[in-house]
Amino acid sequence: MAEFGDCADGDQMDDQAAIHVEDLHKRFGSMEVLKGVSLTARPGDVVAVIGGSGSGKSTMLRCINLLETPTSGRISIQGEAYDLRTTRSGDLEIADRQQVQRIRAHLGMVFQSFNLWPHRTVLGNVTEVPVHVLGVSREEADARAKAVLERVGLGDKLDAWPAQLSGGQQQRAAIARVLAVEPLAMLFDEPTSALDPELVGEVLSVIRALAEEKRTMILVTHEMAFARDVATHVVYLKDGRIEEQGPPEQIFGAPSSPHLQQFISSVT
Amino acid sequence: MTEGIDFSLLALDAPGWGGALLTGFLRSVELAVGGYALGIVIGIIGAIAKLYGGRVTRDLAEIYTIIIRAVPELVLMLLFYYVGTDLANRAMQAMGYAGFDVNGLTAGILVIGLVQGGYATEVLRGAIRAVPRGQIEAAHAFGMSPAKVLTRVTLPAMTPHAIPGMANLWMIATKDTALLAVIGFSELTLVTRQAASATREYFLFFISAGVLYLILTLVSNYGLRRFEKHARRGMDAAR
């Protein structure tokens, strides 16, 4: 994507990183949720983020597209760092809203509760961002939307309303909505946690297919077996810090931290 | 006329009053439509000010809605009409537009719109809050500008929640126009009173006016129901 990576500040940023997070802190009031998290995803990486509830994994993911503004730290997407400035109270705030919008348009996010727009059909949900944010023509957006909906197995649901779909179908439509923007990285925030158990599989198999295509993704999940299977890199968050990270064989096969050992044995 | 009601008084041409009644009715509809439309615009601005504004904006919106909802509409109308037109005309004169008079219809629409806006602010604020946060968050996450989020997601998503309250406000707007009779605006109620006192046929003319208001309400009901069905089409779709 031409508009990324051509930013001038080539200091110690990892040039190859699709997503680079450095020393991220996030405080909500007096509660510090993230206490210095650094993370890099290179193109094609599937980074699985695991950890107990309250460990800060969702907050970290939401900082990547600035749905949460970090208290301090640095985030860059394809080498371009978000332009954040320090407020009088010492927190960070967005300095260049247009830059944030431009970067966000290329970072697709899949939410735990799908968050489809209920007043648009499935097709309308998928064409919304290409047409109204990226400026793609209606015909092209329709064609692309049909193709991605076909991919996630919803080719026959173009005109359905989100309310007519099962949870698994809604989440697959939400994944199609992300694919339609041809994202340079996908952010998954516990994509199967709100689903009935029998619907989890259909969503995971779509995500697995995307991972096999070497799409860059960061996946916050409780599905340990799935993370072990598809991830290229696993990050274990504990109390706002990365306690251990590495390839899935190491994290799941030979965890060294006692917390991680305990966590894995409690969820598998 | 003890022998019965002389319906020829309703003839469209003089000496019948039918034409005058219909003109008054159209004035009422104009006032209601204009005032209601203005009320929606004020309501959207007020709701956004209350939900997303800074402290000062929020406080201003709060003061506005408190005053509008605390003071009887008739008092507000008299106040806005006399004080408002006076100020407007003075301002016009000061700017050199001597002799310019704020048009009665414009003044009436402004007065109704300002009152409607206070109530619409609260209806729309509630409706926007009923939209699940995640839907708006998703729009932001995909890089929509705040204006796009509002027009493409927040407003259409809140519309189904707003319709019952806003439909009520429309009904009130149609009837609030009658209050403007007090300030001499020749809408349906004033014309009816004139016709009735000129002919001494009170029953005939007030019943006729009642029927006209009723027709307006029935037609509105039909239109609103269709609009509600359209706005809720995604929500009512059965599994």
Interface residues (C-beta under 8 A of the other chain):
Chain A: N65 L67 V100 Q101 R102 I103 R104 A105 H106 L107 G108 M109 F111 S113 F114 N115 L116 W117 P118 H119 R120 T121 E128 V129 H132 V133 A160 W161 P162 A163 Q164 R177 V181
Chain B: P132 G134 Q135 E137 A138 A139 H140 A141 F142 G143 M144 S145 K148 R152 V153 P156 A157 T159 P160 A231 R233 G234 M235 D236 A237 A238 R239
